[in-house]
């Protein structure tokens, strides 16, 4: 499949006609590699992207401003990286599927896992995204 993006210097030009999802997350297909510590992390990351894509589509249909959509997108990306990190730290997690691990680390009360080197405000925003994701995942 031909890419609809052309890289020019450090800027990416997005071709007209991209879906809303492609415009919000033009690098979604590259998330698994960006999260990975080693090659065996990539299939898990791909499964995670499959789980997260319906939620990203749901966000697009929710009427949020582009700023809010981008914030949620960035926190979802951070969550994916954190889950890969947890799989690296706790090898027993490698026996579990992506959905099980995702639901283990998010809930509709506390939000998501603690992020390193983040302000209390940013952690609160991240937790809000994780709570929304948890409610979505438990409803589907």
N, C-alpha and C positions, 0 to 999 in steps of 0.2 A: 504494500500500500504506500502510495506516495505521500510524503510529508506535506502538510499545508503550511509549514513554517519555513522561512528562510532566515538564516542567521547572517546578519550584516554587522560586522564588527562585534560589539558587545550587545547590540540591540536585536531583538527578534521582531520580525514583521509577521503579523498574523494575517493570513489571506482572508478576503471577504467570504462569507458563506459558511464560516465555522459555526458549529452548534454553540449554544449558550455554555454547555459544559466545557467544550474545547476553548472557549474564550476565557472562562473562569479559571480553568486548570489546563493550560496548554501543554504542560509537562507531566500530566497524570501517568502516562505510560512509563515515565522514567522514575517515578517515586520509588518503586521497589529497589532499584539500583542505588538511588541516593540514600536510602535507609540502610543498606547492607553493610555488614562488617566483613562478610565472606560470601562466596558464591552460593552456599546453601541457604542463605537468608532470602535470596531472590524469589524462589517459589512461594515462600510464606508471604512475602511482600506483595506478590501478584494476587494471592488469595485475599489478602487484606484490601487491596484496591478494589477487587470484585465486591467485597462486602461494603466498602465505603462509597462506591459510585452511586448506588441508589439514594444514599443520604445526601450526597452532593447535589443530585438532581432534585431531591426534595427541597433543599435549601433554595435552589434557583426558583422553585415554584412558590416559595413562601413570601415573596414580596419584599425581601430585605433590600436595603440600599447596597450598591456595589461595594462600599467601604465595609459594611457588615459582612457581606458575602466573602470578601477577601480575608477578613479577620478569621471567620470560621474556617475557610479553606486552609489558611496558614496553621491554625491550631490542629486541624485534622492531620495535616502533614507532620506536625510535631508529634502528635499522638502515635502515628505509624512508626516514626523513628524511635520513639520511646519503647514501643512494644518490641521492636527488633532488639533494642538494647536489653530489655528484660529477658528475652530469649537467650541472649548471650550470657547474661549473668546467672540465670537459673536454667540450667540445661534440661531439667525435668519438664520445662514448658515446651520443649521441642517435640514432645509426644502428643501435644494438644493441637487441635485445629485452630485456625485463625479466629473463627467466631467465638470459640470458648475463651481464648486468651483475651480477645477484645472485651467481652462481657465480664471477664474477671477484673479488668482494670478500670472499667467505667461503671458508674451507676447514677441513678437519677436523684440521689441525695448528696453524695460527696463530690461527684464530678469525675475527675480523672486522676491519674498518678501525679505525684509531685514532680515539678520540673526543676532542674538544677539552675541556679543563677537567674531566677526570675523574680520580679517584684511581686508583692502580695496582690497588687491590682492585676498584673498580667496572669498570675495563677488563677485569680478569680474569674477572669474572662475565659481562660482555658477550661476551667471547671464548668462554666456555663455551657460552652460548646459540647463538652463531654456529657453533661446531663441531657442536653437536647438529643445527642446521638444515642444515648442509652434509651431514652423514651422511644425514639424511632426504631431502634433495633428490637426492643421488647414488644413493639406493636406489630412487627412484620414477621 
